[in-house]
């Protein structure tokens, strides 16, 4: 169980609930350009609190069976009290959940069945995997034709080298990661995780010799983007060392390809600065300007007024097939 703070959700719940902590929620909804500098700290501060669902206690009830239905699947739980705590990794942003609670007495007789609706707010979903830093789901963002990126399909983060036993359980069982895309160079890699397929592909980052515009990185770029057209690869977790530069570059290209707004793309990129991994190479808030100094020229390389079209055209020119891009959009937008 995560050690993050608990979010109490009293059922029935009215409106939409943000699963994020106050810092992430405030950042996601803020347009203050100095927000990052004002809140700079070198530690993980992005983790969402674990929701604790609480409902009215039924007299004579000794057991409750809980069914939760969502687009991501159906799940069953049992509780001996009128509450249930679930890990934040179980949930997704911009999603709807139907919760059915059935109360039973000592003799196993049904006392009452109650149904509730629970909806999560449209903010980035950050969560903690024990032993890993800078992790979040790309799902929930609005893209082309007002469709959203499917939640629970693509995750981004830092290296997995120090993942704990509990973290591995979350990674495999809760998130059900099928494939890991490792964007690091060979000399950076350690032993691959067992139980998942690991694809090694040193990824381009930003512009320059190792950038997306470099002829030396063209094949790697085509390979990493085309990888997301394989329906059998999902759910996917992609990472580099910090989960910021190579990972941030790939996230930018994917999100732009899917039609995510420039504001949301930038927000997702900057969320790395609320993690220990994403601030590993800086001692104070001045590092934010250095990070942006690499990211901003890459944005300017494209037509930000028509970002999706501009990135799509660029990727086609690099050799990515039109049908590959269509397949990625079909798989990830709904």
Residue pairs with C-beta under 8 A, 6 or more apart in sequence:
1 50
1 85
1 87
2 47
2 50
2 87
2 88
2 89
2 127
2 128
2 130
4 21
4 47
4 48
4 49
4 50
4 88
4 128
5 21
5 49
5 50
6 49
6 50
6 51
6 52
6 85
7 17
7 19
7 48
7 49
7 50
7 51
7 52
7 88
8 51
8 52
8 54
9 17
9 51
9 52
9 53
9 54
9 118
10 54
10 55
11 53
11 54
11 55
11 99
11 101
11 116
11 118
12 116
12 117
13 116
13 117
13 118
15 119
16 119
16 120
16 121
16 122
17 51
17 118
17 119
17 120
17 121
18 25
18 120
18 121
18 123
19 48
19 49
19 51
19 88
19 91
19 93
19 120
19 121
19 123
19 125
20 28
20 48
20 121
20 123
20 124
20 125
20 126
21 45
21 46
21 47
21 48
21 49
23 39
23 45
23 46
23 274
24 46
24 48
24 123
24 124
24 126
24 271
24 274
25 121
25 123
26 35
27 35
27 36
27 39
27 267
27 270
27 271
27 274
28 123
28 124
28 267
29 123
32 38
36 270
36 273
36 285
36 288
37 285
37 288
39 274
40 273
40 279
40 284
40 285
40 288
41 279
42 276
42 279
42 280
42 282
42 283
43 275
43 276
44 128
44 133
44 134
44 274
44 275
44 276
45 274
45 275
46 126
46 128
46 134
46 136
46 271
46 274
46 275
47 88
47 126
47 127
47 128
48 88
48 91
48 125
48 126
48 127
48 128
49 88
50 85
50 86
50 87
50 88
51 85
51 86
51 88
51 91
52 83
52 84
52 85
53 66
53 83
53 84
53 85
53 86
53 99
53 118
54 82
54 83
55 82
55 83
55 101
55 114
55 116
56 82
56 114
57 81
57 82
58 64
58 82
58 103
58 111
58 112
60 105
60 106
60 111
61 82
61 103
61 104
61 105
61 111
61 112
62 80
62 104
62 105
62 106
63 78
63 79
63 80
63 103
63 104
64 78
64 79
64 80
64 81
64 82
64 84
64 101
64 102
64 103
64 104
65 76
65 77
65 78
65 101
65 102
65 104
66 76
66 77
66 78
66 79
66 84
66 99
66 100
66 101
66 102
67 74
67 75
67 76
67 99
67 100
67 101
67 102
68 74
68 75
68 76
68 77
68 97
68 98
68 99
68 100
69 97
69 98
69 99
69 100
70 92
70 95
70 96
70 97
70 98
71 95
71 96
71 151
72 92
72 95
72 151
72 152
75 90
77 84
77 86
87 127
87 170
87 174
88 125
88 127
88 128
89 127
89 129
89 170
89 174
89 175
90 174
91 97
91 120
91 125
92 120
92 125
92 137
92 139
92 140
92 151
92 152
93 120
93 121
93 122
93 123
93 124
93 125
93 137
93 139
93 140
93 151
94 120
94 121
94 122
94 139
94 140
94 148
94 151
95 119
95 120
95 140
95 151
96 117
96 118
96 119
96 120
97 117
97 118
97 119
97 120
98 115
98 116
98 117
98 118
99 115
99 116
99 117
99 118
100 113
100 114
100 115
100 116
101 113
101 114
101 115
101 116
102 110
102 112
102 113
102 114
103 110
103 111
103 112
103 113
103 114
104 110
104 111
105 111
122 140
122 142
123 140
124 136
124 137
124 140
124 141
124 267
124 268
124 271
125 136
125 137
125 139
125 140
125 151
126 135
126 136
126 271
126 274
127 135
127 136
127 137
128 135
129 135
129 157
129 163
129 167
129 170
129 171
129 175
130 163
130 164
130 166
130 167
130 170
131 160
131 162
131 163
131 164
131 166
131 167
132 157
132 158
132 159
132 160
132 162
132 163
132 167
132 171
133 157
133 158
133 243
133 275
133 276
133 277
133 278
134 156
134 157
134 158
134 242
134 243
134 244
134 272
134 275
134 276
134 277
134 278
135 155
135 156
135 157
135 158
135 243
136 155
136 156
136 157
136 268
136 271
137 151
137 152
137 154
137 155
138 149
138 153
138 154
138 155
138 156
138 251
138 254
138 255
138 268
139 148
139 149
139 150
139 151
139 152
139 153
139 154
140 148
140 149
140 151
141 148
141 149
141 255
141 258
141 260
141 264
141 268
142 148
142 259
142 260
142 261
142 264
143 149
143 255
143 258
143 259
143 260
143 333
144 258
144 259
144 308
144 329
144 333
145 259
145 333
147 259
147 333
147 334
148 333
148 334
149 255
149 258
149 260
149 332
149 333
150 331
150 332
150 333
150 334
152 175
152 176
152 235
153 234
153 235
153 236
153 331
153 332
154 228
154 234
154 235
154 236
154 238
154 254
154 332
155 175
155 177
155 235
155 236
155 237
155 238
156 237
156 238
156 239
156 243
156 247
156 250
156 251
157 237
157 239
157 243
157 247
158 239
158 240
158 241
158 242
158 243
158 247
158 275
158 277
158 278
159 184
159 239
159 240
159 241
159 242
159 243
159 277
160 171
160 180
160 193
160 237
160 239
161 190
163 171
163 193
168 193
171 177
171 193
171 196
171 237
172 195
172 196
175 235
175 237
176 235
177 196
177 235
177 236
177 237
178 196
178 197
178 232
178 233
178 234
178 235
178 236
179 196
179 197
179 198
179 199
179 233
179 234
179 235
179 236
179 237
180 192
180 193
180 196
180 197
180 198
180 199
180 236
180 237
180 238
180 239
181 199
181 201
181 224
181 227
181 236
181 237
181 238
181 239
182 189
182 192
182 198
182 199
182 200
182 201
182 238
182 239
182 240
183 201
183 202
183 203
183 224
183 238
183 239
183 240
183 246
183 247
183 250
184 200
184 202
184 239
184 240
184 241
184 246
185 202
186 200
186 202
188 241
189 200
192 198
197 233
199 227
201 220
201 223
201 224
201 227
202 220
203 220
203 221
203 224
203 240
203 246
203 247
203 249
203 250
204 210
204 211
204 212
204 214
204 217
204 220
204 221
204 246
204 249
205 211
205 212
205 240
205 245
205 246
205 248
205 249
205 294
206 212
206 245
206 249
206 294
206 295
206 297
206 298
207 213
207 214
207 297
207 298
207 301
208 214
209 216
210 216
210 217
211 217
211 298
212 221
212 249
212 253
212 298
212 314
213 301
218 318
218 319
221 315
221 318
222 318
222 319
222 320
224 238
224 250
225 250
225 253
225 254
225 257
225 315
225 320
225 324
225 328
226 320
226 321
226 324
227 233
227 236
228 236
228 254
228 328
228 331
228 332
229 324
229 327
229 328
229 331
231 331
234 331
238 247
238 250
239 247
240 246
240 247
241 277
242 272
242 277
242 278
242 280
242 281
243 272
243 275
243 277
243 278
244 269
244 272
244 277
244 278
244 291
245 294
248 269
248 272
248 295
249 298
251 265
251 268
251 269
252 265
252 269
252 295
252 298
252 299
253 311
253 315
254 328
254 332
255 264
255 265
255 268
256 265
256 302
256 307
256 308
256 310
256 311
257 308
257 311
257 312
257 315
257 325
257 328
257 329
258 308
258 328
258 329
258 332
258 333
259 308
259 333
260 268
262 299
262 304
262 307
265 307
269 295
271 278
272 278
273 279
273 288
273 291
279 287
281 287
282 288
282 290
282 291
302 310
302 311
302 314
303 309
303 310
304 310
312 325
315 325
316 322
316 325
